Amino acid sequence: MLRSWVKSLHTVEELDVVWRVCAEPGPPGIRGQVIAEYLSPELTGKLAFTALGVVSRRMNTAARELGARGTPYVIDEVKRTRTVDRSVAAILLDALAEHPLWPQLRHRSNPPSLGS
């Protein structure tokens, strides 16, 4: 299901969000603001977070279409963080590398090290 979910993503921005969350799996999580500003360095503050919200909604729509309950990582709205289990991150990163949009990702030549 994780691989199918990645295949259902249609923009480089969506893949970037997945990559960024998987790059640092587990607690304490990546802050939404950090992801937003990473994806759109020209945006800051509320504009960056709004842009991330649009991408997150698209990813949640893709998950619903596949019968999943949401993105395969935990979103804490209060702390505005996203975290993912290391084993899930490994599958998602592998699926990203097979995605047709993979060559367009800025960081594809520098994959994260998930450690142990």
N, C-alpha and C positions, 0 to 999 in steps of 0.2 A: 504494500500500500504506500509506503514512503516513496518508492521509486515512481509509482504512478502519480503521486502528488507532485513530485518535482517535474515530471513530464508535462503536467497540466499548467505549469507556470509559463506565462507568455511574454514576459518582458525581462530585460537585463536587470532592471531595478528590483524585481521580485527575486531573481536569483541572487542578487547582491545582498538582500536582506538575509536570505537563508545562509549564504556563505558567511556573512558577518557574525550571525548568531552562532554558527557552528565553529567559527574560528576560535572562540573562547567558551567552550561548553561548560556546563555546570555552574554552581553558585560562584559569585554573587549575581552573575548575569550581566548582559550588555544593556546599558540604558538606551531607551528608545531615542533619546536626543543624540547619543553618540552614533547610532546607526544612521539616523536621518542626516546628520551633518557629514558623515562618511560618504553617503550616497550622493548628496547634493551639497558640496562644500560651499557653493555660492549662497546657500540658504542658511539662516541661523534662527535660533529661537523658535517662535510659534510657527513660522513658515516652514521650517525644516520638519517640525513634528507633524504638521498638517500633511506634508508630502508623504511622510512615513505612514500616516494613518490611511492614506489612499492606497498605498501598496499593500498594507496589512489587510485591508478589506478585500482586495482582489485575491490575496492568498487564501483568506478564509472562505471566499466564494468557491475557489477551486477545491478546497478541502470538503466543503459541503457537497459539491457535485460528485465527489468520489465516495461519499458516505461517511467521511471522517467527521469528527466533532470540531475540528479547527486545525490550526497549524500544529505541526508535530513538536512544538516546543511550548514551554510554559510562559504565559504572559502574565505578569503581575502589574495590574493597572495602577495600583496605589504607588508602588515603587517605580513604575514605568520601566520595568526590566523584562528581558526575554532570556530564558535559559533552556538548555537542551542537554539531555543525557549523552554521555560520550559515545555509547553504542549507537544511538540514533544519529548523532553527528557524523559518525563514520559512514553510515549508509547514505545519509543525505549528501555528503561531500563526494562520495563515489558516484551517486546519481547525477550530481551537478556536472561532473567531468564528462558525462555522456550526453548532456543536454546540447542541442544544436546551437544555443546561444552562448555556450561556454567560452568560445574564442573571444567574445566581446567583453567579458568580464575583465576589469583592470588588473585584478590580483591573481589571475589564474596561474601565473608562473611562480607564485609564492604561496603554495597551499599551507594551511595551518598544520602544526604538529599537535596531535591529540594526546600524545604522551601515553601513560598507562591508565 
